[in-house]
Amino acid sequence: MNTKKTALIALFITAVTLFFMLNLDQYLSLAFIKSTQATVDSYYILHPLRTSLIFFISYILVTGFSLPGAAILTLAGGAVFGIIWGTILVSFGSVFGATIAFLMTRYLLHDYVQTHFGKYLAPINRGIKKEGHLYLFTIRIVPIFPFFMVNILMALTPIKTLNFALVSQIAMLIPTIIFVNAGTQLARIESLDDVLSPALMLSFALLGLFPFVAKKTLAYIEKKRNALAATANDV
């Protein structure tokens, strides 16, 4: 492993270690966000741009280093900035952070994994090259798939970085709006379960599967139409 990769791994480990050693995770809890909302609201009124920038950078760092707390930050975004500005900050912050995590993982592990396990991953690689955007859309839109795990796993595939970023932003937009909107009613939320109801999870799952169903349906219709056309020509 070269010096650059070693340095990057050391930076990542140091950042994560400091995060937990300094108990910074306490600032990404629902209880802390609720207890400080009035103070943050007052600061935001006086310094709107600075507050937005601090939140945006914090979101990128949390998601980029795969730290826990993105969901809580999303709720906080709605509570402080409202649904429109909060959605914009969270949407772009999440995709920037996800792309950073994606690029770090790809730089550190992609070549190693493909070199040593490429023959086992060949079917997956072919599927990703052909329909990778659909797979990514599905697993992004359903919140049961851990955010950081999607970043890592997709980095090991042949999907292009730009496609990863664009599809991630589109797929995560609806869940982001729902979470940010829930954050505007932060006082009523006691846990993340209050946001992710079974009915909502099912809706996400159906929405995530829709592109696959639509594509297969269109392919089936096209196949049948070609078969009918061939039969007509034979007659």
C-alpha positions as CSV (number, residue, x, y, z in Angstrom):
1,M,0.0,0.0,0.0
2,N,1.4,3.4,-1.0
3,T,2.0,6.4,1.3
4,K,-1.0,8.3,0.1
5,K,-3.4,5.4,0.9
6,T,-1.8,4.8,4.3
7,A,-2.1,8.5,5.1
8,L,-5.8,8.6,4.1
9,I,-6.5,5.5,6.2
10,A,-4.7,7.1,9.2
11,L,-6.8,10.3,8.7
12,F,-10.0,8.3,8.6
13,I,-9.2,6.3,11.7
14,T,-8.0,9.3,13.6
15,A,-11.2,11.3,12.7
16,V,-13.5,8.4,13.8
17,T,-11.5,7.7,17.0
18,L,-11.6,11.4,18.0
19,F,-15.3,11.6,17.3
20,F,-16.0,8.9,19.9
21,M,-13.2,9.7,22.3
22,L,-14.4,13.3,22.6
23,N,-18.0,12.1,22.9
24,L,-19.0,14.2,19.9
25,D,-21.8,11.7,19.2
26,Q,-23.8,13.3,22.1
27,Y,-24.3,16.4,19.9
28,L,-26.0,14.2,17.3
29,S,-28.7,12.9,19.5
30,L,-32.4,13.7,19.3
31,A,-32.4,14.9,22.9
32,F,-29.5,17.3,22.4
33,I,-31.1,18.8,19.2
34,K,-34.4,19.4,20.9
35,S,-32.8,20.9,24.0
36,T,-30.7,23.4,21.9
37,Q,-33.3,24.3,19.3
38,A,-34.2,27.6,20.8
39,T,-30.6,28.7,21.0
40,V,-29.8,27.6,17.5
41,D,-32.9,29.4,16.2
42,S,-31.8,32.6,17.8
43,Y,-28.3,32.3,16.3
44,Y,-29.8,31.5,12.9
45,I,-31.8,34.7,13.0
46,L,-28.7,36.7,13.7
47,H,-26.3,34.8,11.4
48,P,-28.3,32.9,8.7
49,L,-25.5,32.4,6.3
50,R,-23.0,31.3,8.9
51,T,-25.5,28.9,10.5
52,S,-26.3,27.4,7.1
53,L,-22.6,27.0,6.3
54,I,-21.8,25.3,9.6
55,F,-24.7,22.9,9.2
56,F,-23.8,22.1,5.6
57,I,-20.1,21.4,6.4
58,S,-21.1,19.4,9.5
59,Y,-23.5,17.3,7.3
60,I,-20.8,16.6,4.7
61,L,-18.3,15.6,7.4
62,V,-20.7,13.3,9.2
63,T,-21.7,11.5,6.0
64,G,-18.3,11.7,4.4
65,F,-16.7,9.9,7.4
66,S,-19.6,7.5,7.8
67,L,-20.4,8.7,11.3
68,P,-23.7,8.1,13.0
69,G,-26.2,11.0,13.1
70,A,-27.2,11.8,9.6
71,A,-30.9,11.1,10.3
72,I,-30.8,13.4,13.4
73,L,-29.1,16.1,11.4
74,T,-31.8,15.9,8.8
75,L,-34.4,16.4,11.4
76,A,-32.4,19.3,12.8
77,G,-32.2,20.8,9.3
78,G,-36.0,20.9,9.1
79,A,-36.3,22.3,12.6
80,V,-33.9,25.2,12.1
81,F,-34.1,26.0,8.4
82,G,-37.7,24.9,7.4
83,I,-38.7,22.5,4.7
84,I,-37.4,24.4,1.6
85,W,-34.0,25.6,2.7
86,G,-33.5,22.6,5.0
87,T,-34.2,20.2,2.1
88,I,-31.7,22.0,-0.1
89,L,-28.9,21.9,2.5
90,V,-29.5,18.3,3.5
91,S,-29.9,17.1,-0.1
92,F,-26.6,18.6,-1.4
93,G,-24.8,17.9,1.9
94,S,-25.8,14.3,1.8
95,V,-24.7,13.8,-1.8
96,F,-21.4,15.6,-1.3
97,G,-20.7,13.5,1.8
98,A,-21.8,10.3,0.1
99,T,-19.6,11.0,-2.9
100,I,-16.6,11.7,-0.6
101,A,-17.1,8.4,1.1
102,F,-17.6,6.7,-2.2
103,L,-14.3,8.2,-3.7
104,M,-12.3,7.3,-0.5
105,T,-13.5,3.7,-0.6
106,R,-12.9,3.4,-4.3
107,Y,-9.4,4.8,-4.0
108,L,-8.5,2.5,-1.1
109,L,-10.3,-0.7,-1.9
110,H,-11.7,-0.9,-5.4
111,D,-8.6,-2.2,-7.2
112,Y,-7.8,-4.7,-4.4
113,V,-11.3,-6.2,-4.4
114,Q,-11.6,-6.4,-8.1
115,T,-8.1,-7.9,-8.5
116,H,-8.6,-10.6,-5.8
117,F,-12.4,-11.3,-6.2
118,G,-13.0,-10.1,-9.7
119,K,-14.0,-13.5,-11.1
120,Y,-16.6,-13.9,-8.4
121,L,-17.9,-10.4,-8.9
122,A,-18.1,-10.6,-12.7
123,P,-21.9,-11.2,-12.8
124,I,-22.4,-8.3,-10.4
125,N,-20.1,-6.0,-12.4
126,R,-22.0,-6.8,-15.6
127,G,-25.3,-6.1,-13.9
128,I,-24.1,-2.8,-12.4
129,K,-22.7,-1.7,-15.8
130,K,-26.1,-2.5,-17.4
131,E,-28.6,-1.4,-14.7
132,G,-26.5,0.0,-11.9
133,H,-28.5,3.2,-11.7
134,L,-31.7,1.2,-11.1
135,Y,-30.1,-0.9,-8.4
136,L,-28.7,2.3,-6.7
137,F,-32.1,4.1,-7.0
138,T,-33.8,1.2,-5.2
139,I,-31.4,0.8,-2.3
140,R,-31.2,4.6,-1.8
141,I,-34.9,5.2,-1.6
142,V,-35.5,2.5,1.0
143,P,-34.2,3.8,4.4
144,I,-33.6,0.2,5.7
145,F,-30.3,0.1,3.7
146,P,-27.6,1.9,5.8
147,F,-26.5,5.1,4.1
148,F,-22.8,4.5,4.7
149,M,-23.0,0.9,3.5
150,V,-24.5,1.9,0.2
151,N,-21.6,4.3,-0.4
152,I,-19.0,1.6,0.4
153,L,-20.5,-1.2,-1.6
154,M,-21.2,0.9,-4.7
155,A,-17.6,2.2,-4.6
156,L,-16.5,-1.4,-5.2
157,T,-18.5,-1.7,-8.4
158,P,-17.9,-0.2,-11.9
159,I,-20.6,2.5,-11.5
160,K,-19.3,5.9,-12.6
161,T,-18.9,8.6,-9.9
162,L,-21.2,11.1,-11.6
163,N,-23.9,8.5,-12.0
164,F,-23.6,7.6,-8.4
165,A,-23.9,11.2,-7.3
166,L,-26.9,12.1,-9.6
167,V,-28.9,8.9,-8.9
168,S,-28.2,9.3,-5.2
169,Q,-29.5,12.8,-5.1
170,I,-32.6,12.0,-7.1
171,A,-33.4,8.8,-5.1
172,M,-32.8,10.4,-1.7
173,L,-34.9,13.5,-2.4
174,I,-38.2,12.1,-1.3
175,P,-37.0,10.5,1.9
176,T,-35.1,13.8,2.6
177,I,-38.2,15.9,2.2
178,I,-40.1,13.6,4.5
179,F,-37.5,13.7,7.2
180,V,-36.9,17.5,6.9
181,N,-40.7,18.1,7.0
182,A,-40.9,15.9,10.1
183,G,-38.1,18.0,11.6
184,T,-40.3,21.1,11.4
185,Q,-42.4,19.4,14.0
186,L,-39.4,18.3,16.1
187,A,-41.1,18.8,19.5
188,R,-43.5,16.0,18.6
189,I,-40.8,13.5,17.7
190,E,-39.6,11.1,20.5
191,S,-37.6,8.7,18.2
192,L,-36.9,8.0,14.6
193,D,-39.7,5.4,14.7
194,D,-42.1,8.3,14.9
195,V,-41.0,9.2,11.3
196,L,-40.4,5.8,9.8
197,S,-43.8,4.1,10.1
198,P,-44.3,0.6,8.5
199,A,-46.7,2.1,5.9
200,L,-44.1,4.7,5.0
201,M,-41.4,2.0,4.7
202,L,-43.7,0.0,2.4
203,S,-44.3,3.0,0.2
204,F,-40.6,3.6,-0.1
205,A,-40.1,-0.1,-1.1
206,L,-42.8,0.1,-3.8
207,L,-41.4,3.3,-5.1
208,G,-37.9,1.9,-5.2
209,L,-39.1,-1.2,-7.2
210,F,-41.2,0.9,-9.7
211,P,-38.3,1.6,-12.1
212,F,-37.5,-2.1,-12.4
213,V,-41.1,-3.1,-12.9
214,A,-41.6,-0.3,-15.4
215,K,-38.5,-1.3,-17.4
216,K,-39.4,-5.1,-17.4
217,T,-43.0,-4.2,-18.4
218,L,-41.8,-2.1,-21.3
219,A,-39.3,-4.7,-22.4
220,Y,-42.1,-7.4,-22.3
221,I,-44.4,-5.2,-24.4
222,E,-41.6,-4.5,-26.9
223,K,-40.9,-8.2,-27.2
224,K,-44.5,-9.1,-27.8
225,R,-44.9,-6.3,-30.4
226,N,-41.8,-7.5,-32.3
227,A,-43.1,-11.1,-32.2
228,L,-46.5,-9.9,-33.6
229,A,-44.7,-7.9,-36.3
230,A,-42.6,-10.9,-37.3
231,T,-45.7,-13.1,-37.4
232,A,-47.5,-10.6,-39.6
233,N,-44.5,-10.4,-42.0
234,D,-44.4,-14.2,-42.3
235,V,-48.1,-14.2,-43.3
